[in-house]
């Protein structure tokens, strides 16, 4: 439902188990109102399609957003926050990540970011892709709600954040 609720990632279609149609009417109406195709399949067909026992019965297909240079991403996020929340909007922290490759940890970062009200997460290009299925699952859906970018070196990311007036308040050196 985060894919529909937050609209950060362009939704292409929804595939739903026939047994989930009645309990998911609110989601189905929201998706249909946006003109997005909805396909209903028997549960066994849905499981065969995704390759495992898919107990939730709803599968969303979204278009992956292209990664941006960290400087462009930061400018875009500040523009969005300013446009949506007035000129002096002061959102939460921005999380910067270097060389994080454990998919559970990437998913957990999104959950923690949601708890702390983070406005965005920037992953360097040596981190694993946050769109991996396990990262998305462990994130509890927050990876579909919190803006993130996966591009550039940690040096590019640090400079982009500093150029937008942010302070680095914690770091770990290996």
N, C-alpha and C positions, 0 to 999 in steps of 0.2 A: 504493500500500500504506500510505502514511502516514495516509490518510483512515480506514482500518480500524485500523491499529496504535494511533494515539493517541486516536481517538474524540472529538476535540474538536468536530467538526462532525457533526450527526446525519446519518447515511448513509441515503438513501432507497432506492437501488437500485444495481445494478451491471449494466453491459452489457459483454459480452465477445465477442470474435471467436471463432468456432468453432475456429480453429487455435491459440488460446491456452489452451484448456481444459486440456489435459494439463499444460503447464508451470506453470499457475497453480493447481494443485490445493490447495495450502496456503492461498492467499488465498480460494479458493472455499469451502473448509471453514470458515474463520473467519467469512466473511460469512453463510454458511448457518446456522451455529450461533447467529447473532444474529437469525435469522428475516427477513433482508433479502432481497427478491426479486433473483434473478439471471437475466438474459436473455442468451441466446446467439444471435448473428447471423453470417451469412457476412461476411467481411472487407469485401466491396464494399458490403453494406448498412450496415455500421457507418460506413464512410467517407462514404456518402451522408447518413447521419443527422447526422454532425458537420460535414460540409461541406468536408473536406480529407482528404488522405492520412494516415490515422491509423495509424501503423506500430506502436504499442505494443499495440494491440488490447484495451485494458481502459479502460472509461470509468465513473467513479463519479459518482453524482448525490448531492449533499449539500444539506442545508437551511442556508442562510446564517444565521448567528447574528445576532440584533439587536444593534446598537451600544448601548453603555451610556454614561451620563455618566461622565467619567474618574474621579470620586471613587468611584462604585459599582464600576467595573471594578477599581480598585486594591484596594478592600476585599475584593472577591471573590477576587482573585489571592492576597492575603495569607492569606485564610482557607483557600484550597485548599492553598497551600504549607505552612501550619502544620498542617493536618489530615493531610496526606500525609507530612510529614517532621519531625514533632515541633515543639515550641514554639519552639525556638531556631534553626530552619532559616534559613540565610543563603544564598539563591540568588544567581545572577549579576545582572548589571546589568539595568536597564530602559531601553530605547531610546525616546527621545522624538523625534518627527518633525514638522516644520512645512513646509508647502507643497511637498511632494515630489510631482511629477507625472510624472516619467519612469518608465514601467512597468518598464524594465530595472533602474533604481536601487532601486525598491521590492522587486523580487525579490532583488536582490543584498543588500539590507539583511537579509532573512530568512536568507540563507546566512551572512552575517557574524555575525548574532545567534546562529545555531547554533554557529558556531566559538567564540564567546566565552561560550557558556553562558548567554545572556540568558534571563531568566524571562518577559519580555513586551516587546511593542512597542506604543507608543501613537502613533497618527497623528492629527493635527488634521484638522478637517473640510475643510481646503483641500487635503489630499493626495488623489491619485487612489485609487480603490478597490483595496485589495490583492487582491480576488477577481477582478480582470480576468484573463483567461486567460493573457496574456503574463506578468503578475506571478507567477502561480502556477507557470508553466513555468520562468521564470528562477530562482525560489526553490528549485528542485530538490526540491519537496515540503515544504520546511520551513515554508511558510505554513500548512500543514495540521497542523503539530505545535506551533509556538510560539504561545502565546496572544497575540492582538492585539486592539486596539480602534480604531475609526475614528470618533471623534466628539469634538466640543468644540473650543474655541479653544486655541491653545498656552498662553494664560494659565490656562485651566481645567485643562489637563493639568499644567502646572508646579505649580499650587497643590495638585492632588490628590496628586502625587508627594511634595511637601514635607509635606503633612498626614499622610502615612503614615510619615514619619521618614526619607525618603531625601534625599540631598544631590545637588545638580546639580554634576557635576564637569567637564563640558565643554559648550561651546555655541558656536554661530556666529551672529553678528549680521550681517544684511544691510545 
